[in-house]
Amino acid sequence: MAVLSLEDLSYETGGRALVDGVALRAGAGETVGVVGPNGSGKTTLLRCVYGTLRPTAGRALLDGEDLHAMGTKARAKRVATVPQDGQGVFELTVHEVAAMGRSPHKRFWEADTAADDALVRAALERVGVADLADRSFPSLSGGERQRALVARALVQRPELVVLDEPTNHLDIRYQLEVLSLVRELGTTNLLALHDLNLAALYCDRLYVLKGGRVVASGPPAEVLTPALLASVYEVKAEVTTHPTTGAPTVVYLPAST
């Protein structure tokens, strides 16, 4: 587990700041959620963390080391990414997709070892798709694909896992399964979520983005208030405490009320 710190991180393109001076911290073993309306900068922020975009200002630090000063392979040993879906993966089996997580730890010509294979099989078992190991990855359902991608992250043995809308397009059962699994990984986790009730249930802390800037942060019960939802999302809502989970629960109200 590692500590992620974003220091005044910004990303600008075409004269427009998509991420603007974000300060964020995810402590060792924490699951931190980034929420906000469409276009608020969530995905851009995550891309600046896992390396597909380089910040135009500020830094992303992992245990004090600048992630963008690391080589690609060194960063991949420490940071795993679970994208919204795996449509870009071609006709590989589930086992082959999960085995890709070992790539940062090997020379490009180096074959998988028995130890690598054991790691892959253990990861597939842990996420509940061991019986799908020989299936073609594109043939899986959305929930099965997401679990296979989480297995790939497990095989990578990272300290930080970054997940961009990991529940996107999933049935509620698979949403709950994937987020429960993320909480059990034993890693520091940073994830973007649309569903505020899921964010409240599974995240230790939330950062709310609007126009690329952090407008609120803290535990879900402190952040998710009717006033914030009206200001950031422009909706009327009631927020109560769930009697079983203790998490805040958002109920949206019709605009006419």
C-alpha positions in Angstrom: 0.0 0.0 0.0 1.1 3.5 -0.7 0.1 7.1 -0.2 -1.0 9.1 -3.3 -0.8 12.9 -3.1 -1.8 15.3 -5.9 -0.2 18.7 -5.4 -1.8 21.6 -7.3 -2.3 19.3 -10.3 -3.6 20.9 -13.5 -4.1 19.8 -17.1 -4.7 22.4 -19.8 -5.3 21.8 -23.5 -6.4 24.3 -26.2 -6.3 27.1 -23.7 -8.8 25.4 -21.4 -8.1 23.9 -18.0 -9.8 20.5 -17.8 -8.2 19.9 -14.3 -7.4 23.0 -12.3 -5.2 23.1 -9.3 -6.4 19.8 -7.7 -5.0 18.8 -4.3 -6.0 15.2 -3.3 -4.7 12.6 -0.9 -5.4 8.9 -0.7 -3.9 7.3 2.4 -2.4 3.9 2.5 -5.2 1.3 2.0 -7.9 4.0 1.5 -10.5 3.9 -1.2 -11.0 7.5 -2.4 -13.8 8.4 -4.8 -13.8 11.3 -7.4 -17.3 12.4 -8.2 -18.9 15.2 -10.2 -21.1 15.9 -13.1 -20.2 15.0 -16.7 -17.4 17.1 -18.0 -16.1 17.9 -14.5 -12.7 16.5 -15.2 -12.8 13.1 -13.4 -11.4 11.0 -16.2 -8.8 13.6 -17.2 -7.7 13.7 -13.5 -7.3 9.9 -13.4 -5.4 9.8 -16.7 -2.9 12.3 -15.1 -2.5 9.9 -12.2 -1.9 6.7 -14.2 0.2 8.3 -16.9 -1.6 8.5 -20.2 -1.6 12.3 -19.7 1.2 14.5 -18.3 0.0 17.3 -16.0 0.7 20.7 -17.4 1.3 21.9 -13.8 1.6 20.4 -10.4 2.6 16.8 -9.4 1.2 13.4 -8.7 3.3 11.7 -6.0 3.3 8.1 -4.8 5.0 7.8 -1.4 6.7 11.1 -2.3 8.0 10.0 -5.7 6.8 11.9 -8.8 4.9 9.4 -10.9 5.7 11.2 -14.1 9.4 11.2 -13.3 9.3 7.4 -13.3 9.8 5.3 -16.4 6.7 3.6 -17.9 7.7 0.2 -16.6 8.6 1.4 -13.1 5.3 3.2 -12.8 3.4 0.1 -14.1 5.0 -2.0 -11.3 3.3 0.3 -8.8 0.1 1.5 -10.4 -2.6 -0.6 -12.0 -5.5 0.7 -14.1 -9.0 -0.7 -14.5 -10.6 1.2 -17.4 -14.4 1.6 -18.0 -14.4 -1.5 -20.2 -12.1 -3.8 -22.1 -13.3 -3.3 -25.6 -9.8 -2.5 -26.8 -8.6 -6.0 -25.9 -8.6 -8.3 -28.9 -9.2 -12.0 -29.1 -7.4 -13.0 -26.0 -8.6 -15.5 -23.5 -9.4 -14.4 -20.0 -6.3 -16.1 -18.7 -4.2 -14.2 -21.3 -5.7 -10.9 -20.3 -5.0 -11.4 -16.6 -1.5 -12.6 -17.4 -0.8 -9.2 -19.0 -0.5 -7.9 -15.5 2.9 -9.6 -15.2 4.3 -7.7 -18.1 5.9 -4.8 -16.0 7.8 -7.4 -14.1 9.4 -9.2 -17.1 11.6 -8.6 -20.1 9.5 -8.2 -23.2 10.8 -11.6 -24.6 10.5 -13.4 -21.3 7.9 -16.3 -21.2 5.5 -16.8 -18.3 6.8 -19.0 -15.6 4.9 -21.6 -13.5 4.9 -18.9 -10.7 3.3 -16.4 -13.1 0.7 -19.0 -14.1 -0.1 -19.7 -10.4 -0.5 -15.9 -9.7 -3.0 -15.7 -12.7 -5.0 -18.7 -11.6 -5.2 -17.4 -8.0 -6.3 -14.0 -9.2 -9.0 -15.4 -11.4 -10.2 -17.5 -8.6 -10.3 -14.6 -6.2 -12.5 -12.5 -8.5 -14.8 -15.4 -9.3 -14.0 -16.0 -13.0 -11.6 -19.0 -12.8 -14.2 -21.1 -14.7 -13.9 -18.6 -17.6 -10.1 -18.8 -18.0 -10.3 -20.3 -21.5 -13.1 -18.1 -22.7 -12.5 -15.3 -25.2 -12.4 -12.0 -23.3 -14.7 -10.1 -25.8 -17.4 -12.9 -25.3 -17.8 -12.1 -21.6 -20.6 -10.0 -20.1 -19.7 -6.5 -18.8 -19.5 -7.7 -15.2 -17.3 -10.6 -16.2 -15.0 -8.4 -18.1 -14.6 -6.0 -15.2 -13.8 -8.8 -12.9 -11.2 -10.1 -15.3 -9.6 -6.6 -15.5 -9.5 -6.5 -11.7 -7.7 -9.9 -11.8 -5.2 -8.4 -14.2 -4.6 -5.6 -11.7 -4.1 -8.2 -8.9 -1.6 -10.1 -11.0 0.3 -6.8 -11.5 0.9 -6.6 -7.7 0.4 -2.8 -7.5 0.4 -0.5 -4.6 -2.2 1.8 -6.2 -5.2 0.8 -8.3 -6.9 3.5 -10.4 -10.4 2.7 -11.6 -12.4 4.8 -14.1 -16.1 4.2 -13.7 -15.6 0.5 -12.8 -19.4 0.0 -12.5 -20.3 1.6 -15.9 -23.0 -0.3 -17.7 -23.1 -3.1 -15.1 -26.2 -4.6 -13.5 -26.5 -3.7 -9.9 -25.4 -7.2 -8.7 -22.1 -6.8 -10.6 -21.7 -3.2 -9.4 -21.8 -4.3 -5.8 -19.5 -7.3 -6.5 -16.9 -5.2 -8.3 -16.8 -2.5 -5.6 -16.7 -5.0 -2.8 -13.8 -6.7 -4.5 -12.0 -3.4 -4.8 -12.4 -2.8 -1.1 -10.8 -6.2 -0.4 -7.8 -5.8 -2.6 -5.5 -4.5 0.2 -4.3 -1.7 -2.1 -4.8 2.1 -2.1 -7.6 2.8 -4.5 -8.7 5.9 -6.5 -11.9 5.6 -8.5 -14.2 7.8 -10.5 -17.9 7.1 -10.0 -21.2 8.5 -11.2 -23.4 6.9 -8.7 -23.3 8.9 -5.5 -25.0 6.2 -3.4 -22.3 3.6 -4.4 -19.6 6.2 -3.8 -21.0 6.9 -0.3 -21.2 3.2 0.5 -17.8 2.1 -0.7 -15.5 5.1 -0.4 -13.7 6.3 2.7 -13.5 9.9 1.4 -14.8 11.8 -1.6 -13.5 14.6 -3.8 -16.2 16.5 -5.7 -15.1 18.1 -9.0 -16.9 20.9 -10.8 -15.2 22.6 -13.8 -12.0 20.8 -13.1 -11.7 22.1 -9.5 -12.3 20.4 -6.2 -15.3 22.1 -4.6 -15.7 19.7 -1.6 -13.8 16.9 0.0 -14.1 14.7 3.0 -16.0 11.7 4.4 -19.2 11.0 2.4 -21.5 12.0 5.2 -19.9 15.4 5.3 -19.7 16.0 1.6 -23.0 14.7 0.3 -25.5 17.4 1.4 -28.6 18.8 -0.3 -26.8 22.2 -0.6 -23.8 20.6 -2.4 -26.0 18.6 -4.7 -28.0 21.7 -5.6 -24.9 23.7 -6.3 -22.8 21.1 -8.2 -25.4 18.9 -9.8 -28.3 21.4 -10.0 -30.8 18.9 -8.5 -33.0 18.9 -5.5 -32.3 16.0 -3.2 -32.8 14.6 0.3 -29.9 13.0 2.1 -30.6 10.5 4.9 -28.5 8.0 6.8 -29.2 4.3 5.8 -30.3 2.4 8.9 -28.3 -0.7 8.0 -25.1 0.5 6.4 -24.9 3.9 8.2 -23.9 5.5 4.8 -25.6 8.6 3.5 -28.3 7.8 1.0 -29.3 10.4 -1.7 -32.9 10.5 -2.9 -33.5 12.8 -5.9 -36.6 15.0 -6.0 -38.6 16.1 -9.0 -37.7 19.7 -10.1 -41.3 20.7 -9.4 -41.1 20.0 -5.7 
